[in-house]
Amino acid sequence: MNELLWLLLPVAAASGWLAARHSLLTKMGHISNTLSPDYFRGLNYLLNEQPDKAIDVFIKLIDVDSDTVETHLALGALFRRRGEVNRAIRIHQNLIARPNLIAEQRNQALLELGQDYLCAGLLDRAEDLFLQLINSQALRLQAYYQLLDIYQQEHDWDKAIQIADKLARVSGESLHHVIAQYRCEQADTWRQQQQLALTHQAIQQALQADPACVRASLLEGDLALQAEDYPAAIQAFKRVEQQDPDYLSEVIEPLQHCYEQLQQMAQFTDYLNTLLKRYNGITPMLVMAKILKQQQGDQEAADFIVKQLHRRPSIRGLDHLLELALMRAGHITYDHLLLLKDMTSQLLRNKPIYKCSHCGFTGKTLHWQCPSCKQWNTIKPIQGIDGE
């Protein structure tokens, strides 16, 4: 009996394959009766990654009906990806003008046309289309995201905040950190225009939206520093430690200036010692070494750096130690140390200081919106042996 079953298995498999093939051929025959053979030829080119040939086929097909809408949408998107935005616009405009489209198809064509306009830099036209689509249940989220992109490009932060609020409610996504960045952008604008009251208001709104917004604290500290209100500046800059200690390197120098102006350097060194115990950042260590050099001499500073480098190896720390050693070296040793110093200086000169945690973009300038992936608040000082 078992032997018989084994013999029947191939027969059953073959029968199933033949039945499935017959069903598929029947369906294909039905489709081929309703679509032009050119569509299948064009689709075949697309599947075989021959877009140029596919475009040549599809461009000859003018008529649009309910069975060819998806093909025309795909063709328009293909043109847009190839940079042929004008062709994409014509295809999508042609689709929208057809009276036989159902609402879902028309909305999809509107979305594609809006993306065409974005690529062409026609932001006002794209905005009009996406504003229409926020009433579409299926495409509302995409429309909101596109509008957010438009208002960011236009630096229209009021509208960006409004859309971000609506998007957060619809999607359930927390956008408080993004809204805080928009408020900081407003604060920067008001500051450049010397509108200090509005600048302070925008900073407070940023902190209300996101209490952990480091940028708002840095802005507040800079304003207080500019006004020579050093206690207020210290309060703002010290807030960064609780918000995100990765940014402490951004506040050490302005804090030192504040304490120097108040003649409270003892308090500043106490604060540096506290940071050295809590974190592994190299900037507090280098600043402390410079203070020790001024107060106690090169040897004390060098001994301090050596002790710290045992705890947290750092190219910046080594570079500073070599600089101190060069001041005390003999002629032969001096040449060797100078070579090492040149090497570490060259390494540091070519190394980026900041890195985006989202896409990996690196640079020497702190951007609050990544120039590469356009994410907000993802660029931080690099940590480790070649950073902080």
N, C-alpha and C positions, 0 to 999 in steps of 0.2 A: 504493500500500500504506500509506504514512504517513497519507494522508487518511482511509483506512478505520479506522486505529487511533484517530485523533482522534475519529471519529464513534462508535466503540464505547466510548470511555472514559466518557461520561456514562451510557450504558446499564449498564456494569459497576458504576459507583458507585451508581446507583439500585437495582440488584439487591442489592448488599451492604447498603444501608440497609434495604431491605424484609426481607431475611433477618434482620438484627439486630433489627429492630422485632418481627418475628414471634417470635423467640426470647425477647425481653424480655417481650412480652405473655403468652407461654406461662408464663414464670416468675412473672409477676405474678398470672396466673390461678391458679397453684398456691398462691401465698402467700395470695391473697384467699380461697381455700377454707378455709384454716386459721386466719386471723385475722379478728376482727370488723371490719366496715367503719369502726367508730368509731375504731379504732387508726389507720387511714390518715387519717381526718379530723383526729385529734389531732396526728399527725405533720406533716400539712400545715400546721396552725396553727404548730407549732414552727418549721418551715422558713421560714415567712413572718413570723417574729418577732412572733407573736401569742400570747404565753405565757398570758395570762389565759383566752383561749378554749380553748387546749390543756388547761389545768388543768381547766376545766369539763367537757371531754370525758373526760379520763383518770380523774377522780375517780369517775365513774359505773361504771368498769370494775373489778370486784372480783376476778374469777377470775384466777388466775395459773397459767400453764403454761410449758413450756420455750421457747415462742415469744414470750412476752410479758415475760420477765424483764428484758431490756434496756430495754424501754419503762418498766417500773416503776422501774428504777434511775435512768433519765434523769428520770423524773417526780420522784422523791425528791430528786435533786440540784437540780432546778429549784426545788422548794419551799425547799430549804436556802438557795440563792442569793437567794431572795426574802425570806429572814428568817423563813419559816414553818417553823421547826424542828420543832415538834410534829407537823405533818403529815408531814414527811420521816421522822421517827422512826417514826410509825405505819406508813408504807408499807414501810420497811426491816424493821421487826419482823415485819410480815405476810409478807414474802418469806422471812425466815429460818425462820419457823414452818412453811413448806410442806415436806412430806416428799419431794416429787419433784424437789427441786433437786439438781443435781450439785455436787460439792465445789467446783469452780471458781466456780460461780454463788453458792454460799453464802458463800464467802470474800469475794467482791466485795461482797455485801450486808453482810457484817460490817464491811468497810472503810468503806462508806458510812455505816453506822450509827454507827461510831466517830467519823467526822467530824461527824455530827449531834450526838453527845454533846459533842464539843469545842466546837461552836458554841453549845451550850446551857450551857456551863460545867460539865458533869457530867464532870469530869476522871477521877474514879475509875472510872466505867463505861467511858469511852473507853479508859483504860489497860488494863482487863481484856480488852477486845476486841483491842487491838493486840498484847498479849502472846500471845494465841492465834494471831495472824496471822504471828508471826515464824517459825512452823513451816511456813508456806506459801512454797514456792520462788518463786512468781510475785509475791507481795505482800510479801515479807520486807523489802525496802528501804523501801517506803512505810511499813510498820509501824514500822521503826526510826526513820525521820524523824519520824513522828507522836509516838512515845514521847519522842524528844528534845525536841520542842516542849512536851509535857506537863511533863516534869521541869524544863525551864527556867521554865515558868510557876509551878510549885510551889516553885522554888528548891531542889529536891532534887538537889544537885550530885553527891553520891555516885552516885546512879542515873544521872544524866546522863553522868558519866564512864564508867560501865560500858557504857551503850548506845553512846556515841561510840566506844569501843574496838571493840565488836562491829561497828558500822556501818563503821568504817574497814577492818576485816578483810574484810568481805563485799563492800563496794563498791570497795575499792582506793583510795578517796579519802583524802587526807591531812587529818586532823582535829587534828593536834598543836596548832595555834594556838587552836582552839576549846577543847580540853581544858585548855590553859594558862589560858584565861579562866575556866573553871570553877574551877580551883584558886585563882585570884585572888579569885573570889567567895567561896570558902571562907575565904580569908585575911581578907577584909573582915569576914566574919561573926565569926570568932574574935577579930579585933582589937576589934570592938565589945563583945565579951564579956570583954575583957581577958585572953584566953587567948594570951599572947604566944608560948609555946613552940609551940603548934599553928599560930599565925600564921606564924612563921618556917618551920615545916615545910611548910605549904601553898605559901609563896613559893618555896622550893627545889624543890618538886615541879612548880610552874609553869615554872620555868627549865629543869628537866630535860625537861619535855614540849616546850617551845619556848624555846631559848636566846635567841631574838630577841624575847621578850615584854617590851615596854617597861613595861607595867603592873606586872609583877612587880618590875622595878628601881625604879620609882617608889614602890611599897609598901615595899620594903626600905629605900630611902633615907629615907622618911618615918619609919619605925620607928627607924632609927638617929638621925635628927634629934631625935626625941622623947626618946630616951635620952641625948642630948647626946654621942653617939659620932660626932663630926664626921668623922674620917678614914674611917670605914665608910660614912657617908652620902655623902661625896665619891666614894668608889669605886663605890657603887651608881648615883649620878646620872650619873657620867661614862660608865658603861656604855651609856647611852642613845645616845650618838653612834655606837657600833658597831652597835647594834640597829636604829635607825631615826632618822637625823638630822632627819627632819621633826618630831620631838617635842622637839627641843632647847629650844624656847621654854618647855617645861614645867619645865626643870631649872635655868635660869639664876638665877632668884631664890633658890631654896633653896641652890644652890652658893655664891652670893655671901654668904648668911648664914653658911654653914659656914666659908668663908675668913675672914670678919670675926671670927668667934669664935676662930679659930686665929691671928688677927693675921698672915695670910699674903696680904694683898691684892695684893702684887706677883705672886704665883703666879696669882691669879685673873685679873688683867689680861693676863698672858701667855696664859692659856687663852682669854680672849675674843679676843685678837688672832689666835690660831690658828684659832678658829672663823670669824672674819671673813675669813680667807684661804681657808678651805675651802668655806664655804657662803654663801648669800645671805640668811640669816635677818636680820630687822630687829631682833629682840629683843636679840641681843648688841651690836648697834650702839648702841641706845638706852641700854643699861646702861653701856656704855663712855663714852658722851657724858655721862651723869650723874656718872660718876667723874671725868672730865676737868673738869667744871664745879666739882666740890668741890675738886679739887687745883690747877687752873690758871686757873679763871675761865670766865665766859660766852663770851668771844671764842674761846678755844681749843675749847670744846665746839661752838660754832656752826660754826667752820671745819672741824672734824672731820665734823660732820653733812653739810655741803655737799659735802665730798669723797666721802663715802659715798653720798650721794644721786645723784651723777653715775654711780656704779657700779650702784646698785640703787634706782631710783625707788620711793618708798613714801609713802603718805598718812600713816602713823604718823610717819615721819621728818619729813615736811613739817610736821606738826602740832607736833612737838617743836621744830623750828627756829623756827617762828613764836612759840612760847612764849618762847624765848630772845630773839628779836628784840624782842618787846614790852617786855622789861625795859630795853632800851637805846634805844627809839624816841622821837623827838620827838612833840609833840601831834598834828600833822597826819598824820604817818606812822603814828602809833599807832592812829588811828581806822581807817585802811585795813587795817593788820595785824590789828586786833581783828576786823574783819569776816571776813577770811580765816581767822583762828583759829576763829571761831564756826562757819564753814562746814565746816572739816575736822573739828572736834569733833563736829558733828552727823552728818557722814558716818560717822565711826568709831562713834558711839553707836548708829547704826541698822544697822551692818554685822555680820553673823555672824562668828564667829571660827573655827568648825570646820565641816567639810563631810564628808559620807559619800561615799567613792569608788564605792560600789556603787549607791546610789539618788539621790544628790544632796541628801539632807537637810542642812540647815544650822542652826546654833544657836550660842549663846554658852557652852554647857557641854560639856565633854569627856565623851561617853558611850562606854563600851567596847563596848556593844551598841547598834546604831542603833535609836532608837525607831520608825523608820519601816519599814525592811526587815528588822529583827531580825538582821542580819549582825553578826558579832563582829569587832572590831579594824579596822573600815573607816572610822572617823571620825578625821580628822587636822586639825591646824591648817591653815587656808587659806594658800596660798602666793601670791606675786605682789605687785603694786603696792598692793592693798588688804588684804594679809595679811602673812605673813612674807616 
